[in-house]
Amino acid sequence: MKRYGSVLGLHPEKIEEYKRLHAAVWPKVLERIKASHIQNYSIYLRHIDGKPYLFSYFEYTGTDFAADMAQMAADPVTQDWWSHCIPCQNPLPDRAEGEWWASMEEVFHQD
């Protein structure tokens, strides 16, 4: 199992829409997340210097992260879900090439 943390900006005027979407995530999206070997997935909202940011955490239990993420990205229901979420999001300008959510380095974990 590998833990992943990431961060993403959120457009201030889209906070309530993003919360509404995630209060009732579509069942097929949740099924795809599980099928992609993701568990304990959480997203947190925090304002820093007056700007909203999302922080995500999940655990990956599969053996081929790239393949599982490619399958998720190819899923039509997930693509439709993302078409609602992406306009709310404001990716960090210094994220790595190819990232939407910027990866975070794990510096501590206690079991």
QUINOR-V453903 format. One record per helix or strand of 2 or more residues. SS is the DSSP state (H for helix, E for strand). FROM is the first residue (numbers start at 1). TO is the last residue. Records with the same first field share a line. If there is no record, write none. Layout:
SS = FROM-TO ; FROM-TO
This chain:
E = 2-10 ; 38-48 ; 51-60 ; 89-90 ; 102-104
H = 12-23 ; 27-35 ; 65-74 ; 76-88
